Amino acid sequence: MEKSFHRFTELFKQLGLASDPQEIEAFILQHAPLHESIPLYDAPFWSPSQARFLREEVLLDADWAEIVDQLNKDLRQ
């Protein structure tokens, strides 16, 4: 099965967050840097449903995993 390619704007929409580029950048700036010891899906700023979605995507290497990994990297910088 071929994986889909998703963009940050689509991921933020999926998470129910503002999804224009400026709002995405503001979100990352507000929440970075996320400490290395905290898995992305355990970060305190996610709702339970957002955290569950992120956890499942990463652990199952699912459709959204690649862009979730990129968000994880961006929040660590």
Phi, psi and omega per residue, in radians:
M1 nan 2.316 3.123
E2 -1.467 2.369 3.130
K3 -1.410 2.602 3.074
S4 -1.428 2.699 3.058
F5 -1.771 2.152 3.140
H6 -2.029 2.647 3.114
R7 -1.830 2.837 3.085
F8 -0.954 -0.730 -3.107
T9 -1.039 -0.694 3.124
E10 -1.204 -0.697 3.111
L11 -1.089 -0.784 -3.136
F12 -1.130 -0.653 3.046
K13 -1.104 -0.758 3.125
Q14 -1.043 -0.622 3.134
L15 -1.440 -0.077 -3.141
G16 1.356 0.432 -3.127
L17 -1.868 2.818 3.035
A18 -1.004 2.427 -2.940
S19 -2.196 0.212 3.056
D20 -1.436 2.703 -3.024
P21 -0.921 -0.683 -3.133
Q22 -1.174 -0.684 3.140
E23 -1.247 -0.602 3.068
I24 -1.121 -0.808 3.116
E25 -1.064 -0.737 3.125
A26 -1.109 -0.707 3.107
F27 -1.049 -0.828 -3.120
I28 -1.120 -0.773 3.120
L29 -1.098 -0.648 -3.135
Q30 -1.186 -0.635 -3.002
H31 -1.816 -0.105 3.110
A32 -1.613 2.658 -0.053
P33 -1.508 2.404 3.046
L34 -1.476 2.223 -3.086
H35 -1.033 2.440 -3.096
E36 -1.003 -0.466 -3.096
S37 -1.372 -0.175 -3.093
I38 -1.777 2.052 3.039
P39 -1.070 2.550 -3.105
L40 -0.860 -0.802 -3.067
Y41 -1.257 -0.191 3.068
D42 -1.706 0.049 3.133
A43 -1.062 2.474 -3.029
P44 -1.214 -0.192 -3.073
F45 -1.574 -0.013 3.096
W46 -1.596 2.561 2.966
S47 -1.306 2.863 3.110
P48 -0.975 -0.707 -3.127
S49 -1.236 -0.640 3.078
Q50 -1.130 -0.780 -3.141
A51 -1.080 -0.743 3.129
R52 -1.087 -0.783 3.116
F53 -1.042 -0.867 -3.117
L54 -1.076 -0.753 -3.138
R55 -1.079 -0.835 -3.112
E56 -1.108 -0.734 -3.122
E57 -1.093 -0.739 -3.122
V58 -1.273 -0.875 -3.059
L59 -1.156 -0.546 3.141
L60 -1.639 0.025 -3.061
D61 0.827 0.860 -3.022
A62 -1.481 -2.993 -3.018
D63 -0.925 -0.697 -3.083
W64 -1.600 -0.015 -2.982
A65 -0.993 -0.708 -3.086
E66 -1.103 -0.805 -3.131
I67 -1.300 -0.521 3.036
V68 -1.132 -0.709 3.074
D69 -1.066 -0.692 3.122
Q70 -1.154 -0.717 3.078
L71 -1.080 -0.728 3.090
N72 -0.989 -0.825 3.124
K73 -1.085 -0.785 -3.109
D74 -1.120 -0.583 3.117
L75 -1.344 -0.207 3.136
R76 -1.583 -0.225 -3.053
Q77 -1.517 nan nan
